[in-house]
Amino acid sequence: MRSTTVRRATAVAGCAVLGAASVILGAAPAAASPVSRTVEGSAIGSLTATDADLGVFLSVFDPPDVDAFAGVEIFGSTATSPFECFEGPRIDAGMNRLKAAEAEGRTTLTCGGPGLPEDVVAYVRVDVEWDAFGRVSHERSSSGQCEVTTAIRQADVTGRVTVRIPALDIEAYLSDGTGQVRRTTSLCRD
């Protein structure tokens, strides 16, 4: 009977010491700075014309509290000069987490390159979908007070991109390409 009483007394004393330590140490986490969490989606896609020296790069952005949108860039070359077309109005887009994305709309881009006139314009129509497949990979990094994790899945890019650049006598139809869908989570201490 005596050993049970000794064990109980030791247990009660141990709990009292742990309880006191919890009270003393418990004050430290309350002083820690709050953490903010931001989640952003994105997708990239690349399509190449089979009948012309022309490629299209599509980027979808899905930031928090803003409707998703897409941007377009065109890379190509004529018989005499390489060129790039960019800086056009945004195209409507949508994302479904790491499963799929889409972009649909029209835009005009400004083109430039060595030997190109200043007023070359590309007219672009986009109707493209990303269908993700395979395993999710993760990239982790830190920047200042933030820990950043990006989840990435490969995707098939299907649909059609029509490009017309009248000043360069280019009309091309691009379909099927490759890409990725991404979801980036940032945890930042304020």
C-alpha positions as CSV (number, residue, x, y, z in Angstrom):
1,M,0.0,0.0,0.0
2,R,2.8,2.4,0.8
3,S,4.4,2.1,-2.6
4,T,1.1,3.1,-4.3
5,T,0.9,6.2,-2.1
6,V,4.5,7.1,-2.9
7,R,3.8,6.7,-6.7
8,R,0.7,8.8,-6.4
9,A,2.6,11.5,-4.6
10,T,5.4,11.5,-7.1
11,A,2.9,11.7,-10.0
12,V,1.0,14.6,-8.4
13,A,4.3,16.4,-7.8
14,G,5.4,15.7,-11.4
15,C,2.1,17.1,-12.7
16,A,2.4,20.2,-10.6
17,V,5.9,20.8,-12.0
18,L,4.7,20.2,-15.6
19,G,1.7,22.5,-15.1
20,A,3.9,25.3,-13.7
21,A,6.3,24.9,-16.7
22,S,3.4,25.0,-19.1
23,V,2.1,28.2,-17.6
24,I,5.6,29.8,-17.7
25,L,6.4,28.6,-21.2
26,G,2.9,29.1,-22.5
27,A,3.3,32.8,-22.5
28,A,5.9,32.7,-25.2
29,P,3.7,31.5,-28.2
30,A,1.1,34.2,-27.4
31,A,3.7,36.8,-28.3
32,A,4.5,35.2,-31.7
33,S,3.6,37.2,-34.7
34,P,0.5,36.2,-36.7
35,V,0.8,34.2,-39.9
36,S,-1.0,35.1,-43.2
37,R,-1.8,32.5,-45.8
38,T,-2.1,33.2,-49.5
39,V,-3.0,30.7,-52.3
40,E,-2.5,31.5,-56.0
41,G,-3.1,29.3,-59.0
42,S,-1.3,29.5,-62.3
43,A,-0.9,27.5,-65.5
44,I,1.6,27.7,-68.4
45,G,1.4,26.3,-71.9
46,S,3.4,26.2,-75.0
47,L,2.1,25.5,-78.5
48,T,4.1,25.4,-81.8
49,A,2.8,25.8,-85.3
50,T,3.6,22.9,-87.6
51,D,3.4,25.0,-90.8
52,A,5.3,28.1,-89.7
53,D,8.3,29.2,-87.6
54,L,6.0,30.3,-84.8
55,G,5.4,29.5,-81.1
56,V,2.8,30.7,-78.6
57,F,3.3,30.9,-74.8
58,L,0.2,31.1,-72.6
59,S,0.1,32.1,-69.0
60,V,-2.9,31.8,-66.7
61,F,-3.0,33.7,-63.4
62,D,-5.5,33.0,-60.6
63,P,-4.7,35.4,-57.7
64,P,-6.8,35.7,-54.6
65,D,-9.8,38.0,-54.8
66,V,-9.4,38.6,-58.5
67,D,-10.9,36.8,-61.5
68,A,-8.5,34.5,-63.3
69,F,-6.9,35.9,-66.5
70,A,-4.5,34.8,-69.2
71,G,-1.7,36.5,-71.1
72,V,-0.2,35.6,-74.5
73,E,3.3,35.9,-76.0
74,I,4.3,35.0,-79.6
75,F,7.8,34.1,-80.8
76,G,8.7,33.6,-84.4
77,S,10.9,34.6,-87.3
78,T,10.5,35.8,-90.8
79,A,13.0,35.1,-93.6
80,T,15.0,38.2,-92.4
81,S,14.3,38.7,-88.7
82,P,13.2,37.1,-85.4
83,F,10.3,38.8,-83.6
84,E,8.2,38.7,-80.5
85,C,4.7,39.9,-79.9
86,F,3.4,40.8,-76.4
87,E,1.7,43.5,-74.2
88,G,-1.9,42.9,-75.1
89,P,-5.2,43.1,-73.1
90,R,-5.9,40.2,-70.8
91,I,-8.0,37.1,-71.9
92,D,-10.6,35.5,-69.7
93,A,-9.5,32.4,-67.9
94,G,-10.4,29.9,-65.2
95,M,-8.8,27.3,-63.0
96,N,-9.9,24.2,-61.2
97,R,-7.2,23.8,-58.6
98,L,-4.6,21.3,-59.8
99,K,-7.0,19.5,-62.2
100,A,-7.6,21.9,-65.1
101,A,-7.4,25.4,-66.5
102,E,-8.9,27.2,-69.5
103,A,-8.4,30.4,-71.5
104,E,-10.8,31.8,-74.0
105,G,-10.9,35.2,-75.8
106,R,-9.3,37.6,-78.3
107,T,-6.5,40.0,-77.9
108,T,-4.1,42.2,-79.9
109,L,-0.4,42.2,-79.3
110,T,2.4,44.6,-80.2
111,C,5.2,43.0,-82.2
112,G,8.9,44.0,-82.3
113,G,12.2,42.8,-83.6
114,P,15.2,43.9,-85.6
115,G,14.1,45.2,-88.9
116,L,10.4,45.2,-88.1
117,P,8.3,48.4,-88.6
118,E,7.0,50.0,-85.4
119,D,3.3,49.4,-86.0
120,V,3.2,45.6,-86.4
121,V,0.2,44.1,-84.6
122,A,-0.8,40.4,-84.0
123,Y,-4.4,39.4,-83.7
124,V,-4.8,36.4,-81.5
125,R,-7.8,34.2,-80.7
126,V,-7.5,31.7,-77.9
127,D,-9.7,28.7,-77.0
128,V,-7.5,26.4,-75.0
129,E,-7.8,23.9,-72.1
130,W,-5.2,22.4,-69.7
131,D,-5.9,18.8,-68.6
132,A,-3.6,17.9,-65.7
133,F,-2.2,14.3,-65.4
134,G,0.2,12.4,-63.3
135,R,1.6,12.9,-59.8
136,V,1.9,16.2,-58.0
137,S,5.5,17.4,-57.4
138,H,6.4,20.1,-54.8
139,E,8.9,22.9,-54.7
140,R,9.6,24.6,-51.4
141,S,11.5,27.9,-50.8
142,S,11.6,30.7,-48.3
143,S,11.8,34.5,-49.0
144,G,12.2,36.8,-46.1
145,Q,9.4,36.0,-43.6
146,C,7.6,33.7,-46.0
147,E,7.6,29.9,-46.6
148,V,6.4,29.1,-50.1
149,T,5.2,25.7,-51.4
150,T,4.3,25.2,-55.0
151,A,2.4,22.1,-56.1
152,I,2.9,21.3,-59.8
153,R,1.2,18.9,-62.2
154,Q,2.0,18.3,-65.9
155,A,-0.8,19.1,-68.3
156,D,-1.9,18.4,-71.9
157,V,-2.8,21.7,-73.6
158,T,-5.5,21.3,-76.2
159,G,-7.7,23.6,-78.3
160,R,-6.8,26.2,-80.8
161,V,-4.9,29.4,-81.0
162,T,-5.3,31.5,-84.2
163,V,-2.6,34.1,-85.0
164,R,-2.8,36.7,-87.7
165,I,0.0,39.2,-88.3
166,P,-1.0,41.0,-91.6
167,A,2.1,43.1,-91.8
168,L,4.3,39.9,-91.8
169,D,1.8,37.9,-94.0
170,I,1.4,35.4,-91.2
171,E,-1.7,33.4,-90.5
172,A,-1.3,30.3,-88.3
173,Y,-3.4,27.8,-86.3
174,L,-1.8,26.2,-83.3
175,S,-3.3,23.2,-81.4
176,D,-2.0,20.8,-78.9
177,G,0.9,21.6,-76.7
178,T,2.4,20.9,-73.3
179,G,2.2,22.8,-70.0
180,Q,1.7,22.7,-66.2
181,V,-0.8,23.7,-63.7
182,R,0.4,25.1,-60.4
183,R,-0.9,26.1,-56.9
184,T,1.4,28.2,-54.8
185,T,0.8,28.6,-51.0
186,S,2.7,31.3,-49.1
187,L,2.8,31.4,-45.3
188,C,4.1,34.8,-44.1
189,R,4.8,36.1,-40.6
190,D,3.6,39.7,-40.3
